[in-house]
């Protein structure tokens, strides 16, 4: 929708370190609710909010389990998730950001 405005959006740059996990979720996660209507949130499960290093597949399994327990069973919305971890971060630039995209072939 960038073509609808005069200002071009700038990408957010987030430095990643080995062991970090980037988690992408659809609204099937963010709109998951308890039977009485309370939305699921990132801090809803202390296992996921602990900040301890874990593998992407472990994060996805924990998230699926946490959402299932939060909702008390099946949901009415689909849930798609993707977890990635940097394989080979680029060298830090002078401003602290990576010089090249994480996982790049250069």
GROMACS elastic network, one bead per residue, 0.5 to 0.9 nm:
[ bonds ]
;  ai    aj funct       b0    kb
    1     4     6  0.57183   500
    1     5     6  0.79578   500
    2     5     6  0.59552   500
    2     6     6  0.81204   500
    2     7     6  0.78416   500
    2     8     6  0.64666   500
    2     9     6  0.71807   500
    3     6     6  0.74868   500
    3     7     6  0.88589   500
    3     8     6  0.82553   500
    5     8     6  0.74823   500
   13    97     6  0.72862   500
   13    98     6  0.88270   500
   14    97     6  0.73890   500
   14    98     6  0.88003   500
   15    89     6  0.89316   500
   15    92     6  0.87353   500
   15    96     6  0.74876   500
   15    97     6  0.55284   500
   15    98     6  0.64603   500
   16    19     6  0.84578   500
   16    20     6  0.62312   500
   16    21     6  0.84714   500
   16    22     6  0.87682   500
   16    85     6  0.85346   500
   16    86     6  0.69227   500
   16    89     6  0.72015   500
   16    97     6  0.86458   500
   16    98     6  0.81375   500
   16   102     6  0.78650   500
   17    20     6  0.56022   500
   17    21     6  0.89769   500
   17    85     6  0.87200   500
   17    86     6  0.70266   500
   17    89     6  0.69551   500
   18    21     6  0.86536   500
   18    85     6  0.73211   500
   18    86     6  0.59208   500
   18    87     6  0.71280   500
   18    88     6  0.76112   500
   18    89     6  0.72777   500
   19    52     6  0.89857   500
   19    53     6  0.56285   500
   19    54     6  0.70331   500
   19    55     6  0.76613   500
   19    85     6  0.65036   500
   19    86     6  0.72376   500
   19    87     6  0.88723   500
   20    53     6  0.68675   500
   20    54     6  0.81225   500
   20    55     6  0.88224   500
   20    84     6  0.83501   500
   20    85     6  0.57163   500
   20    86     6  0.69185   500
   21    53     6  0.81428   500
   21    54     6  0.77332   500
   21    55     6  0.75111   500
   21    56     6  0.62995   500
   21    59     6  0.81908   500
   21    83     6  0.63535   500
   21    84     6  0.55097   500
   21    86     6  0.74974   500
   22    56     6  0.82827   500
   22    82     6  0.81607   500
   22    83     6  0.55569   500
   22    84     6  0.51456   500
   22    85     6  0.61308   500
   22    86     6  0.84848   500
   23    56     6  0.82554   500
   23    59     6  0.83291   500
   23    60     6  0.84386   500
   23    81     6  0.72611   500
   23    82     6  0.58525   500
   23    84     6  0.65780   500
   23    85     6  0.88725   500
   24    80     6  0.82552   500
   24    81     6  0.56123   500
   24    82     6  0.50631   500
   24    83     6  0.62519   500
   24    84     6  0.85052   500
   25    28     6  0.76551   500
   25    29     6  0.63260   500
   25    30     6  0.76567   500
   25    79     6  0.73969   500
   25    80     6  0.58553   500
   25    82     6  0.65683   500
   25    83     6  0.87143   500
   26    29     6  0.59629   500
   26    30     6  0.70001   500
   26    31     6  0.88548   500
   26    78     6  0.82641   500
   26    79     6  0.60656   500
   26    80     6  0.54920   500
   26    81     6  0.66335   500
   27    31     6  0.54921   500
   27    32     6  0.79193   500
   27    77     6  0.80780   500
   27    78     6  0.82129   500
   27    79     6  0.70915   500
   27    80     6  0.83265   500
   28    31     6  0.55307   500
   28    32     6  0.60186   500
   28    75     6  0.81137   500
   28    76     6  0.83675   500
   28    77     6  0.52047   500
   28    78     6  0.52418   500
   28    80     6  0.70853   500
   29    32     6  0.52869   500
   29    33     6  0.89239   500
   29    40     6  0.71987   500
   29    41     6  0.84472   500
   29    63     6  0.87783   500
   29    64     6  0.87841   500
   29    67     6  0.70103   500
   29    77     6  0.85618   500
   29    78     6  0.83440   500
   29    79     6  0.58686   500
   29    80     6  0.78607   500
   29    81     6  0.83594   500
   30    33     6  0.85335   500
   30    39     6  0.71494   500
   30    40     6  0.61450   500
   30    41     6  0.66654   500
   30    42     6  0.86390   500
   31    39     6  0.60050   500
   31    40     6  0.67643   500
   31    41     6  0.88123   500
   31    77     6  0.82992   500
   32    37     6  0.86708   500
   32    38     6  0.82143   500
   32    39     6  0.56780   500
   32    40     6  0.54366   500
   32    41     6  0.86569   500
   32    67     6  0.69251   500
   32    68     6  0.88406   500
   32    70     6  0.77573   500
   32    71     6  0.64529   500
   32    75     6  0.71539   500
   32    76     6  0.86631   500
   32    77     6  0.79595   500
   33    36     6  0.75104   500
   33    37     6  0.51534   500
   33    38     6  0.50278   500
   33    40     6  0.56565   500
   33    67     6  0.84797   500
   33    70     6  0.68518   500
   33    71     6  0.53725   500
   33    72     6  0.88621   500
   33    75     6  0.85226   500
   34    37     6  0.51518   500
   34    38     6  0.51546   500
   34    39     6  0.66105   500
   34    40     6  0.74940   500
   34    69     6  0.87460   500
   34    70     6  0.55869   500
   34    72     6  0.67042   500
   35    38     6  0.75899   500
   35    70     6  0.85274   500
   35    71     6  0.61998   500
   35    72     6  0.69052   500
   39    70     6  0.87697   500
   39    71     6  0.89375   500
   40    43     6  0.83666   500
   40    44     6  0.62069   500
   40    45     6  0.89718   500
   40    67     6  0.71114   500
   40    70     6  0.68463   500
   40    71     6  0.81944   500
   41    44     6  0.51683   500
   41    45     6  0.81667   500
   42    45     6  0.70907   500
   42    46     6  0.89288   500
   42    48     6  0.74221   500
   42    49     6  0.68483   500
   43    46     6  0.64127   500
   43    47     6  0.89844   500
   43    48     6  0.73513   500
   43    49     6  0.56123   500
   44    48     6  0.82371   500
   44    49     6  0.79972   500
   44    66     6  0.82097   500
   44    70     6  0.82510   500
   45    48     6  0.56132   500
   45    49     6  0.64721   500
   45    50     6  0.88432   500
   45    63     6  0.85091   500
   45    66     6  0.64945   500
   45    67     6  0.88914   500
   45    70     6  0.88424   500
   46    50     6  0.58818   500
   47    50     6  0.55358   500
   47    51     6  0.83731   500
   47    52     6  0.87535   500
   47    62     6  0.76847   500
   47    66     6  0.88865   500
   48    51     6  0.70732   500
   48    52     6  0.84976   500
   48    59     6  0.72388   500
   48    62     6  0.71711   500
   48    63     6  0.72606   500
   48    66     6  0.86371   500
   49    52     6  0.83220   500
   50    53     6  0.89631   500
   51    54     6  0.86444   500
   54    57     6  0.83708   500
   54    58     6  0.63429   500
   54    59     6  0.67361   500
   55    58     6  0.52589   500
   55    59     6  0.64807   500
   55    60     6  0.89099   500
   55    83     6  0.87605   500
   55    84     6  0.87159   500
   55    85     6  0.77519   500
   56    59     6  0.50827   500
   56    60     6  0.63000   500
   56    61     6  0.87119   500
   56    82     6  0.82582   500
   56    83     6  0.50797   500
   56    84     6  0.59282   500
   56    85     6  0.66507   500
   57    60     6  0.51028   500
   57    61     6  0.61723   500
   57    62     6  0.85551   500
   57    83     6  0.72356   500
   57    84     6  0.89572   500
   58    61     6  0.51873   500
   58    62     6  0.60809   500
   58    63     6  0.84787   500
   59    62     6  0.51649   500
   59    63     6  0.60065   500
   59    64     6  0.85755   500
   59    83     6  0.72819   500
   60    63     6  0.50609   500
   60    64     6  0.60984   500
   60    65     6  0.85410   500
   60    81     6  0.70792   500
   60    82     6  0.74271   500
   60    83     6  0.67498   500
   61    64     6  0.52022   500
   61    65     6  0.61783   500
   61    66     6  0.85228   500
   62    65     6  0.51300   500
   62    66     6  0.59559   500
   62    67     6  0.85895   500
   63    67     6  0.60866   500
   63    68     6  0.84480   500
   63    81     6  0.89100   500
   64    67     6  0.53579   500
   64    68     6  0.61571   500
   64    69     6  0.86450   500
   64    79     6  0.87342   500
   64    81     6  0.88721   500
   65    68     6  0.51248   500
   65    69     6  0.61364   500
   65    70     6  0.84895   500
   66    69     6  0.51604   500
   66    70     6  0.59673   500
   66    71     6  0.86403   500
   67    71     6  0.61110   500
   67    72     6  0.83612   500
   67    73     6  0.87139   500
   68    71     6  0.53850   500
   68    72     6  0.59778   500
   68    73     6  0.54625   500
   68    74     6  0.69362   500
   68    75     6  0.79559   500
   69    72     6  0.50793   500
   69    73     6  0.67267   500
   70    73     6  0.80267   500
   71    74     6  0.72204   500
   71    75     6  0.69733   500
   72    75     6  0.86578   500
   74    77     6  0.88865   500
   75    78     6  0.73279   500
   75    79     6  0.87227   500
   84    87     6  0.89650   500
   86    89     6  0.61461   500
   86   102     6  0.58224   500
   86   103     6  0.61824   500
   87   102     6  0.70263   500
   87   103     6  0.54544   500
   87   104     6  0.89948   500
   88   102     6  0.62393   500
   88   103     6  0.53760   500
   88   104     6  0.77870   500
   89    92     6  0.84872   500
   89    98     6  0.69372   500
   89    99     6  0.88545   500
   89   100     6  0.78936   500
   89   101     6  0.74840   500
   89   103     6  0.64518   500
   89   104     6  0.82548   500
   90    93     6  0.86227   500
   90    97     6  0.87450   500
   90    98     6  0.51531   500
   90    99     6  0.56893   500
   90   100     6  0.54470   500
   90   101     6  0.68979   500
   90   102     6  0.62416   500
   90   103     6  0.80421   500
   90   104     6  0.80664   500
   91    96     6  0.89522   500
   91    97     6  0.83083   500
   91    98     6  0.57447   500
   91    99     6  0.59985   500
   91   100     6  0.78005   500
   92    95     6  0.76344   500
   92    96     6  0.51967   500
   92    97     6  0.54457   500
   92    99     6  0.60929   500
   92   100     6  0.89878   500
   93    96     6  0.51289   500
   93    97     6  0.52854   500
   93    98     6  0.56539   500
   93    99     6  0.53461   500
   94    97     6  0.74596   500
   94    99     6  0.89631   500
   95    98     6  0.87688   500
   96    99     6  0.88669   500
   97   100     6  0.87545   500
   98   101     6  0.67834   500
   98   102     6  0.75103   500
   99   102     6  0.89607   500
  100   103     6  0.84659   500
  100   104     6  0.66537   500
  100   106     6  0.77208   500
  101   104     6  0.53368   500
  101   105     6  0.88601   500
  103   106     6  0.89480   500
